[in-house]
Amino acid sequence: MFLWQHIDGAFAMLNCRRVEQATWFQEKKIPKAWFLPVKLFESIGYRYGYLKAPPKTKKIFAEWEKQIVKGERDPMMKWGEDVEVIYSAKYGKKSRHWIGMEINLKTRKITYFHCGGPAKDIAFDIAKIQELAELIPALLLEAQSKEFKRENVIPFKVEKAESVCKTKIPSNCGLFVIKMLECTSLGVKNMAYIDDDYALDLRSKLTCEIFDQFMDKDFKEK
């Protein structure tokens, strides 16, 4: 099973590539995107109850969450300007699978990538994505210092990704989500290699890529 730390590590590597190869991304006209930590959307998701019963302060979200949106906190990118598309993942507590998310701030749409599990469990987990589809526009409003009003929140559209790689092995779901989001962020349509038969090779390659990105170049095995 991929832990959230593993997924965040892979996301950090993919972000580094976007910075280091910025010219290439611009030449290919790939949308400005960023991979955000799993814990951010877990924290945002806890606030769904406040949408129907806002607190007396009429403030739903934590200050640090709004600072991220405004580009005042790491990664210092303002949503809608410096970044147009956000990638992240959410753990489905019913299906026990990771769910990938592509959040397009321009089209106001969340595309989800769910790679397995019983249908009833998937439905429960997708309902949590639907909650985020209401919470994200509410967060954007509050970050703009606008007074929260339930009627002003226009939910994002939620849809299933057209191409989703399925796995029969639950421990592969985190790996599949990372690779599907990576391909989607690059505009790669062919994901045939994201398969249980190639999972070990994909896992080994990803481990090496993260190691090469963050370990000291002078590192020598003792």
ABEGO torsion letter per residue (X at the ends): XBBAAAAAAAAAAAAAAAAAAAAAAAAAGBBBBBBBBAAAAAAAAAAAAAAABBBAAGBABBAAAAAAAAGABOAGBBBGAABABBBBBBBBAAAGBBBBBBBBAAAGBBBBBBAEEBAAAAAAAAAAAAAAAAAAAAAAAAAAGBBBBAAABBBBBBBBBABBBBBABAAAAAAAAAAAAAAAAAGBABAAABBAAAAAAAAAAAAAAAAAAABBAABBBX
